Amino acid sequence: MSNHSDDDSTSRGDVEASAMRFLARRDHARGELARKLRRRGFPDRLIDDVLDSLADSGYLNDRRFAVEQGAILARKCWGPRRISQKLRKRGVDDDIIDEALAEIEKDEDWNRRARERLMARFGAPCDLEESELGRAYRHLTRRGYRPNLVRALLFD
């Protein structure tokens, strides 16, 4: 891997081509794509210029990315708290994460998703012993479901 920051011949086109290769594989958040380009050794000024251009042309859109990725994670029975963590790790701002979760919640029933995950992993709560209820509680809260929702599912 070459270090482009020491190379005066690095052009905007080089950064753009690399960014487009990443985007061709899958959608990215701006922060995530910037990190990947920095790891390739591209200078920050060129990265910012290219990412601004990609955002202006619609190739890079953190809100779209957050809604799409968040919906995928919700379908995999991840809860809203964990989805937020995963999006934040990808470089999405908190305001955009909040907007995306509000959008996702229009179609998503967290209670139903938590119940699906519980049934798939542990079975019906009424069939669980006390130690299994504790394991189920910890599992669902680690997956990002709010403790009060999990308690209601398991103990009500």
C-alpha positions, 0 to 999 in steps of 0.5 A: 500500500502506497502512502499518498500523503508523501506523494505530490502527484496525488490528485483529486481524481485518485481520491475520487476513484478510491472513494467511488470504489468503496461506494460501489461495494456498498453505501458508506457514512461520510465519517466511515469513508473519510477514515478509509481514505485517510488510511490510504494516505490521502491528504485531508484537504483532498478527502474533504473536497471529494466527500463534499462533491460526492455529497452534493451529487447524492452519492454520499448521504448520511441520512439515507445510509443511517435509515437503510443500515438501521432498517437492516439491523432492525430486521436482524432484531437489533434494538434501537440503542445498539443500532445507534451505537453501530451507526455512531461507530460508522461515523454518523452524527447523533442528530442524523441517528435520531432522525433515522431511528424516528424514520425506522420506528414508523415501520418498526415495532421494537416490542415485536422484534424483541419478542421474535429474538427472544423466541428464536433464541430462548423460546417462550418466557413462560417456559424459561427457568429463572436462570434462563430468564436472566440470560434472556434479559442480558441478551436482549439488553445487549442487543439494544432493547431498553430494559423496561421493554425487556422486563415487560416481555419476560416478567409480565 
